[in-house]
Amino acid sequence: MKIVIRAHHIISLGGYIVERNFPHRNIIVVNKSSEPIKIEVPVFEEDWIGVHRDLGLEIIPVNEDDNYLMMYNKAKAELDQIRANI
């Protein structure tokens, strides 16, 4: 299945991670470009990260000890700054 990340938007893929052995509990995806980008979901393996970074997306893996809300808000603030400069 594919979903579209609209231009200058951010999403969280925690509900789309289906492997128990996946090393991250969540993934934050940021599209800083001015074009929508399709991504493949659900996330099955770690190679997914590199493939989608190659598409121009910022991929932020969230581990068990990370503060998800802080990481999301930081990425959102950076994205808001980009939007303000458009």
N, C-alpha and C positions, 0 to 999 in steps of 0.2 A: 504494500500500500504506500502511496505517496501523499505527503501533505505539502502545502505551499507556505513558505515563510515570506510574508509580504515585505516590500522594501522598507528599510529602517524600522524593523520590528524585532522583538525578542520573545522566545518561548522557552519553556522548560519541558524536557522529555522524560521526566521521572516515571510517568505512567506507561511509557512506550518501551521501557527496558524490560526484557522478558527473560533474560538468562540469569540464573542464580549465581553463576560464577563470574558475572560481569564485574570488573573491578571498581566501578563507580556506582553510587546510589542514585545519581541524577546527572543530567547533562543540560547545560544552558546553551541555547543556540541563538546567536545574534547575527542578523542580516544587516550589515552596515551599508550595503550597496543600494543603488536606486532602482534595482530590478528585483522582482520576486524570484525566489529560488525554490525548486522542488527538492524535498528530502525524502529519503526512504525510511519508513518506520514499519514495524518496530525495530529496535536496536538489538541485534543478536551478538555482535562481537566487537572487540575493540578496534578492529580495522575500520569500522564505520567512521570513527573520528577523523582519521587521515583522509579518507575519501571525501568527506564533506568539507573539510578544511580546504581541500583542493578546489572546491566549488566557489570559494571566496567567503565562506561563513566563518565567523569566530565561534569556536567550540570550546566551552569551558566545562571540563569534567568536575563533578562534585564528589568528593570522597566521604567516607564515614565521619572523619574528624573535622571536616570543613563546615563553616557556617554558611549554609545555603543562602539565607536571606541577605547576608552581607555581600556575598558574591553576586547575587542577582541584582541588588540595588546598585552596586558599583558598575556593573555592565550596563544597566538601564541609564544611569547618570551619564556615562560616556556616550551612549546612543542618543540621549536627549540633547547633549551638546552638539552632536553631529546634525541632528534635526534642526536645531536653532540656527545653524550656520548655512542652511540650505536656502 
